[in-house]
Amino acid sequence: MENVTFHDHKPRALSLYDAVVSGLSRSDKSIPPKFFYDQRGSELFDRICEQPEYYLPTVECRMLAELAGEIATLTGTGRVLIEPGAGSASKVRLLLDALRPSAFVPMDISFDYLKSSARDLALEYPWLPIHAACVDFTHSLPVPREVPDGPRLLFFPGSSLGNFNPGEAGRFLRLVHRTLGDRGMMLIGVDTKKSEGVLNAAYNDAAGLTADFNLNLLQRMQQELDADIDPDVFEHLAFYNSDKGRIEMHLVSTREQTLRLNGHRFDFKEGERLHTENSYKYSPAEFIGLATENGFSEVRHWVDDDGLFAVYLVGAV
Ligand SMILES: C[S@@+](CC[C@H](N)C(=O)[O-])C[C@H]1O[C@@H](n2cnc3c(N)ncnc32)[C@H](O)[C@@H]1O
């Protein structure tokens, strides 16, 4: 396959081991959500996207399919298209024929998964040069040298911005701004604030896939770090925290226990939580305010008819 190249830019220092030791040493135990994504985590996430309660991908994909032509009119064609956290690269397929990018740069922390989705995409779009990069986007967004010059468009769907707290989201937007350079634009999908019932159901699907996804973090600790831990004595917990405007995901220890890892001991009380993810929700005014504070101006935004999800096109100023 001639139209795809692979680049490993993941910083070596950011290991699961370091994250577990530092995250479990805190009084409020936490591990960043990027560690959900090994091969199994990526596969589970794709299955979560098929669950009826998890409305985000269904609504966003419907919007992108309807808006592709309008978006291309606003961005023009022939840009370098960069997608941090591309995963299965399913959403970009809705845009490629309209945007006709000069190159596509999917980036992800889950490199084996990214490689296979980039290979599939390369077969489907033989006209498209693809440069897939293993990147930790909380750290940097290195664009491979082979990528052609020209105006850039960064695509960040799936409300992945919500996994950052507002301060981190601002830092990420400034990193995007630097990566985009002159005439750069960003197309971003962000989940809206809405009824708590809808939000709580979305992160507690009846099939239990979000629970499996959350618990997979403990299986990674067992398999990759040889941690002495029993995933069966933890439970999935997800709820909307309306004060903070975010879904919180935790693993709750169902009894007192000690996790042992390479000479370290981490004690859990019964009911103690390990915080694994936040998903902040933004009203359009909140998101546009955040983008404006961090170097962007609004070109246009769209909200679906039920107010469930928003897509924003912003330009770097
Ligand atoms: C919530 S999924 C969204 C996937 C896809 N963009 C979508 O909208 O369906 C998050 C994706 O970002 C990747 N990811 C999470 N944290 C990351 C990080 N720090 N750096 C790079 N990729 C990351 C995951 O592997 C996963 O593919």
PDBQT file of the ligand as one rigid body, heavy atoms in Angstrom, charges set to zero:
ROOT
HETATM    1  C1  LIG A 401     -13.437   8.939  22.780  1.00  0.00    +0.000 C 
HETATM    2  S1  LIG A 401     -12.446   8.163  21.546  1.00  0.00    +0.000 S 
HETATM    3  C2  LIG A 401     -12.927   9.090  20.102  1.00  0.00    +0.000 C 
HETATM    4  C3  LIG A 401     -12.551   8.397  18.823  1.00  0.00    +0.000 C 
HETATM    5  C4  LIG A 401     -12.944   9.155  17.551  1.00  0.00    +0.000 C 
HETATM    6  N1  LIG A 401     -12.219  10.413  17.440  1.00  0.00    +0.000 N 
HETATM    7  C5  LIG A 401     -14.424   9.407  17.526  1.00  0.00    +0.000 C 
HETATM    8  O1  LIG A 401     -14.836  10.556  17.567  1.00  0.00    +0.000 OA
HETATM    9  O2  LIG A 401     -15.161   8.422  17.461  1.00  0.00    +0.000 OA
HETATM   10  C6  LIG A 401     -10.897   8.820  21.922  1.00  0.00    +0.000 C 
HETATM   11  C7  LIG A 401      -9.787   8.434  20.969  1.00  0.00    +0.000 C 
HETATM   12  O3  LIG A 401      -8.631   9.195  21.290  1.00  0.00    +0.000 OA
HETATM   13  C8  LIG A 401      -7.536   8.334  21.566  1.00  0.00    +0.000 C 
HETATM   14  N2  LIG A 401      -6.810   8.962  22.653  1.00  0.00    +0.000 N 
HETATM   15  C9  LIG A 401      -7.208   9.104  23.940  1.00  0.00    +0.000 A 
HETATM   16  N3  LIG A 401      -6.291   9.814  24.635  1.00  0.00    +0.000 NA
HETATM   17  C10 LIG A 401      -5.302  10.126  23.753  1.00  0.00    +0.000 A 
HETATM   18  C11 LIG A 401      -4.076  10.848  23.870  1.00  0.00    +0.000 A 
HETATM   19  N4  LIG A 401      -3.703  11.388  25.023  1.00  0.00    +0.000 N 
HETATM   20  N5  LIG A 401      -3.324  10.988  22.754  1.00  0.00    +0.000 NA
HETATM   21  C12 LIG A 401      -3.702  10.433  21.568  1.00  0.00    +0.000 A 
HETATM   22  N6  LIG A 401      -4.843   9.731  21.405  1.00  0.00    +0.000 NA
HETATM   23  C13 LIG A 401      -5.625   9.578  22.487  1.00  0.00    +0.000 A 
HETATM   24  C14 LIG A 401      -8.134   7.001  21.927  1.00  0.00    +0.000 C 
HETATM   25  O4  LIG A 401      -7.259   5.935  21.650  1.00  0.00    +0.000 OA
HETATM   26  C15 LIG A 401      -9.385   6.978  21.062  1.00  0.00    +0.000 C 
HETATM   27  O5  LIG A 401      -9.128   6.483  19.769  1.00  0.00    +0.000 OA
ENDROOT
TORSDOF 0
